[in-house]
Amino acid sequence: MAVKIRLARHGSKKKPFYRVVVANSESPRDGRYIEQIGLYDPRRAPAVIEFKADKLAAWLSKGARPTQTVAQLIRRATSAAS
C-alpha cells in the first residue's frame, strides 16, 4: 500500500476548493482518506495555501509521497513563509 499526499476536491460546481489529505494511493480522489493536513483555495486572491506543518513533516518522514501539485504547493507555502 502506497500512501500519497494529494488534493481532494470540494466545493460546488465551478467553485472548487481543495483539502490536502493523506490517502491510500488506491482510494478515489474524493474518497476515504487517512488524515487532512491542509487546505488550498485557488479562488481567493492571493490563493490560500495552509498546511499543518507538524503533521506534514510527520507524514513525509513516514514515507508518504506528495503528488506533483502538492509538492509545488509545499514549495510555494514555504517560500511565502520565508
ABEGO torsion letter per residue (X at the ends): XBBBBBBBBBEBBGBBBBBBBBBBAABBAABBBABBABBBBAABOBBBBBBBAAAAAAAAAAGBBBBAAAAAAAAAAAAAAX
